Amino acid sequence: MDPNILSNPWVILAMLLWTIPWKGIALWKSARQNDKAWFIALLIINTVGLLEILYIFIFGKKKQTPQA
């Protein structure tokens, strides 16, 4: 990746517009499911939405509880 590409404000704006909604949804979902470790990881680690998308669609599935 060209190091000068990150000095372009349009690239940074596009990255923010892509990342913020995914991060917000993933954080909200992890908080609702009481996944504290995932919440902290999603809050700290910036993967430009990749980890957030994985959490939303794969790792954040509700756990089925057996019904009596």
N, C-alpha and C positions, 0 to 999 in steps of 0.2 A: 504494500500500500504506500502510495506516495505521501511522505510526511507533510507536504504542502496542502494536501486536500483538506486536512482538518482546520486549516486557517481560513477556509472558505465559510462564511457565515451561513450560506444556504445549505451546506452539508450538515452543519451542526444543527440548524433548525429542523431539517428533515429527520435527523436522528432523534431529536427530542420529540417531535410529533409522532414518531413511530414508537419510541420507548415508553413514554409516560402513560398512555392508556393501558398497555400491556402490564406495566409494573403496577398500576393502580388496581387493575382487576385481579392480578395474582396476589397482591398484598391483602386485598379485601377477602378473597376466597380463603387464603391461609389463616387469616384472623378469625373468620367465621367457623372454620374447622378446627380451630385451636391448635394449629400446627406451628408452635413457637419457633422451632428450629428452621423451618422453611421460611417463616416470616422474616427472621433475622437474616438468613442467607439472601433472600430476595431483596431485602432492603439494602444490604451492603454491597453485594456483588452486582456489577454492571456488565451485562452480556448483550446489550443492545436488543433486549427483548427475547432472546433465545431461551434462556432459563425460565423466564416468565411464561412463555408459550408452552414449554414442556410441562411446567407445573400445572397450568390450567387444563391441558388436554390429557396428560398422562398421569403425573404423580399426585395431582390434587383430587382424584376421583374419591367420592364419598365412600367410606368404608361401610360395607353391609353388616348390619348387626342381625344375628339370628333372632327370629321372632318365636316366642313360645306358643 
